[in-house]
């Protein structure tokens, strides 16, 4: 039963830290454009030119 004296405050502190991290992510607009991020990862970037690796000294 003495271990509960340690485990209960530790769990409350960790839960509070999780809540603070969640509230910070809400205030910094981390969840603003979820659908746009999902489509952005699937689209190809045509703005960036394809690099041709002609250097034979590189292993890959």
C-alpha positions, -999 to 999 in steps of 0.1 A, spaced: 0 0 0 30 23 5 37 23 -33 3 40 -39 18 71 -22 43 73 -50 22 60 -79 -9 82 -75 11 116 -76 33 103 -104 2 93 -125 -15 127 -118 17 146 -129 20 126 -161 -17 130 -168 -14 168 -162 16 169 -186 -4 151 -212 -32 176 -208 -9 206 -210 7 191 -242 -27 186 -258 -39 221 -249 -6 235 -263 -12 217 -296 -47 231 -298 -36 267 -292 -8 264 -318 -33 252 -345 -18 218 -349 -52 204 -359 -62 232 -382 -60 216 -417 -61 178 -412 -76 170 -446 -52 192 -465 -22 175 -449 -36 141 -459 -39 152 -495 -5 170 -495 14 138 -486 -1 120 -516 6 147 -542 38 148 -561 59 180 -559 64 191 -595 82 223 -584 113 204 -574 135 193 -603 146 157 -603 183 153 -595 204 131 -617 232 115 -598 261 113 -623 288 113 -597 304 78 -597 323 84 -565 292 82 -543 283 47 -532 245 52 -537 
